């Protein structure tokens, strides 16, 4: 250990490790440096042990009047901007904010890359179960993509268009769970990706468009146009 003429305290050497407590000069101001280097399996442990609820946590304070910014509590939960857990027990490993103001988390990536929030259940750190579910934003084309079962299922492009992960393979709703209403302009239909219909096996492509008094059907393959024969009932 060394205490120099300025009152700086240095423990350890520059080769294997160093703890420096002292007064910095210039814009750096006062500082505390802890540096550990070597060629083996080096690690740095901070441990706190306590038996009461207010003990056994690590706090990080900053500011001219030191204010708590980050806390690791005795259960290993990471709290940012809060000193108390306000999250559901199934979702409390990381908490940002204390219920006041606007809070956020930003993933900042290179403009040709992407940022990912992954949901994994891997126990050995390998395989596609490391990203069983994911949300990814691609900066090169400004698209947002959603994945389940380790593959992309839905994408929202830069214009807000929503597309499935593959052509003609995914449903919207089911026979037991239906959406209440579908609000759309023209209705564009095609069963080409399914390989044809169940009647004569052929496939078609039609668009239904609305007129002031009529509904029209356009055959996108032949270009022919039809009008629905509508009967007024009320």
C-alpha positions in Angstrom: 0.0 0.0 0.0 1.2 3.5 -0.8 0.0 6.9 0.4 1.7 9.7 -1.6 2.2 13.4 -0.6 -1.2 14.3 -1.9 -3.0 11.8 0.2 -3.7 9.4 -2.6 -3.9 5.7 -1.5 -2.7 3.0 -3.8 -3.1 -0.7 -3.0 -1.3 -3.3 -5.1 0.8 -2.8 -8.2 0.1 -2.1 -11.8 1.0 -5.6 -12.9 -1.6 -7.7 -11.0 -4.1 -5.2 -9.7 -4.6 -1.7 -8.4 -7.0 0.1 -6.2 -6.5 3.9 -6.3 -8.3 6.4 -4.1 -7.4 10.0 -4.6 -7.8 13.5 -5.9 -7.7 13.9 -9.6 -6.4 16.9 -11.4 -8.1 18.9 -14.1 -11.6 18.1 -15.3 -11.5 14.6 -13.9 -11.8 15.6 -10.3 -11.7 13.1 -7.5 -11.8 9.5 -8.5 -11.6 5.9 -7.4 -10.0 3.5 -9.8 -10.0 -0.3 -9.4 -8.1 -2.2 -12.1 -7.2 -5.9 -12.2 -5.2 -7.5 -15.0 -3.4 -10.7 -15.5 -3.1 -13.8 -17.7 -5.2 -16.3 -15.7 -8.8 -16.5 -14.8 -9.1 -13.2 -13.0 -12.3 -11.9 -11.5 -13.5 -9.2 -9.2 -16.0 -9.9 -6.5 -18.1 -7.5 -4.4 -20.0 -9.2 -1.6 -22.5 -7.8 0.9 -24.1 -9.9 3.6 -26.9 -8.9 5.9 -29.7 -10.5 7.8 -32.2 -7.6 7.9 -34.3 -6.4 5.0 -32.4 -3.1 4.7 -29.1 -5.0 4.5 -27.5 -7.2 1.9 -27.8 -4.9 -1.1 -25.4 -2.8 -3.1 -26.2 0.8 -4.0 -24.6 3.2 -6.5 -25.0 6.9 -5.8 -24.1 9.9 -8.1 -24.5 13.6 -8.1 -23.2 16.6 -6.1 -25.6 15.6 -3.4 -25.2 11.8 -3.8 -28.5 10.2 -4.8 -29.1 6.5 -5.3 -29.3 5.6 -9.0 -28.9 1.9 -9.1 -29.4 -0.9 -6.6 -28.8 -4.6 -6.6 -30.9 -6.0 -3.7 -30.4 -9.0 -1.6 -32.3 -11.2 -4.0 -30.1 -10.1 -7.0 -32.8 -7.9 -8.6 -31.4 -4.9 -10.5 -33.3 -1.7 -9.8 -32.5 1.4 -11.9 -34.0 4.7 -10.8 -35.7 3.1 -7.8 -34.8 1.7 -4.4 -38.0 -0.4 -4.0 -39.3 -3.3 -6.1 -42.6 -2.3 -7.8 -42.6 -5.1 -10.4 -44.6 -8.4 -10.4 -42.8 -11.3 -8.8 -42.5 -13.0 -12.2 -41.1 -10.0 -13.9 -38.8 -8.3 -11.3 -35.3 -9.3 -12.3 -34.8 -5.9 -13.9 -36.8 -2.8 -13.0 -36.4 0.6 -14.6 -38.1 3.6 -12.9 -40.1 4.1 -9.8 -43.6 4.8 -11.2 -43.0 8.5 -11.8 -42.1 10.4 -15.0 -41.3 8.9 -18.3 -38.8 6.0 -18.4 -37.2 4.0 -21.2 -34.6 1.5 -22.3 -32.6 2.1 -25.6 -30.7 -0.5 -27.6 -28.3 1.5 -29.8 -26.9 -0.4 -32.7 -24.9 0.4 -35.8 -27.0 1.8 -38.7 -26.4 -1.3 -40.8 -27.1 -3.7 -38.0 -30.0 -4.7 -35.8 -31.0 -4.7 -32.1 -32.5 -7.7 -30.4 -34.6 -8.5 -27.3 -34.5 -12.3 -27.0 -36.5 -14.7 -24.9 -34.6 -18.0 -24.3 -34.9 -21.1 -22.3 -31.6 -22.7 -23.0 -29.9 -24.4 -20.1 -26.5 -25.0 -21.7 -26.0 -21.8 -23.6 -26.3 -23.3 -27.1 -29.0 -24.0 -29.7 -31.9 -22.1 -31.1 -33.6 -22.2 -27.7 -31.3 -19.3 -26.7 -33.7 -17.1 -28.8 -37.0 -19.1 -28.7 -38.8 -15.8 -29.0 -37.4 -12.4 -30.1 -38.1 -8.9 -31.1 -35.6 -7.3 -33.6 -35.3 -3.9 -35.2 -33.3 -3.8 -38.5 -31.8 -0.4 -39.0 -30.8 -1.0 -42.7 -34.4 -1.1 -43.8 -36.1 0.2 -40.6 -38.3 -2.9 -40.1 -39.5 -4.4 -36.8 -39.6 -8.2 -36.7 -41.2 -10.6 -34.3 -40.2 -14.2 -33.9 -41.6 -17.3 -32.1 -40.2 -20.9 -32.0 -36.8 -19.3 -33.0 -38.0 -18.0 -36.4 -39.5 -14.8 -37.7 -43.3 -14.8 -37.9 -44.3 -11.2 -38.4 -42.6 -8.1 -39.8 -43.6 -4.4 -39.8 -41.8 -2.5 -42.6 -40.8 1.2 -42.6 -44.2 2.1 -44.2 -46.2 0.3 -41.5 -47.1 -2.7 -43.7 -47.5 -5.9 -41.8 -46.3 -9.1 -43.5 -46.1 -12.8 -42.3 -42.9 -14.7 -42.1 -43.8 -16.9 -45.1 -46.3 -16.7 -47.9 -49.6 -18.4 -47.3 -48.7 -20.3 -44.1 -50.1 -18.3 -41.2 -53.6 -17.6 -40.1 -55.2 -14.5 -38.6 -57.5 -15.8 -35.9 -58.7 -19.4 -35.7 -62.0 -21.5 -35.8 -62.3 -21.0 -32.1 -60.8 -17.5 -31.6 -62.0 -15.0 -34.1 -61.5 -11.3 -34.4 -64.6 -9.3 -33.9 -64.5 -7.3 -37.1 -62.2 -6.7 -40.0 -61.9 -3.1 -41.2 -60.3 -2.8 -44.6 -60.5 -0.9 -47.9 -60.3 -3.2 -50.9 -60.0 -6.9 -50.3 -57.3 -8.7 -52.2 -57.6 -12.5 -52.4 -55.3 -15.2 -53.7 -54.9 -18.9 -52.9 -51.9 -19.4 -55.1 -49.6 -20.2 -52.2 -52.0 -22.9 -51.0 -51.9 -24.7 -54.3 -55.5 -24.1 -55.4 -59.0 -24.6 -54.1 -60.9 -27.6 -52.8 -63.4 -27.7 -55.6 -61.6 -27.9 -58.9 -58.0 -27.6 -57.7 -57.3 -24.3 -59.6 -56.0 -21.2 -58.0 -57.3 -17.7 -58.4 -56.6 -14.0 -57.6 -59.4 -11.6 -57.1 -60.0 -8.1 -55.7 -63.3 -7.0 -54.2 -63.8 -3.2 -54.6 -66.7 -1.0 -53.4 -68.8 1.3 -55.5 -71.3 3.8 -54.4 -74.2 1.4 -55.0 -72.4 -1.9 -56.0 -69.7 -4.3 -55.1 -67.3 -5.3 -57.9 -65.1 -8.3 -58.4 -61.9 -8.1 -60.5 -60.2 -11.3 -61.7 -56.5 -10.4 -61.3 -55.4 -13.2 -63.6 -57.7 -12.5 -66.6 -58.5 -8.9 -66.0 -62.3 -9.5 -66.2 -64.6 -7.5 -64.0 -67.9 -8.5 -62.4 -70.6 -6.9 -60.4 -72.3 -8.6 -57.4 -76.0 -9.0 -57.8 -77.3 -7.5 -54.6 -80.8 -7.8 -53.2 -82.0 -5.1 -50.8 -83.6 -6.5 -47.7 -84.2 -3.4 -45.6 
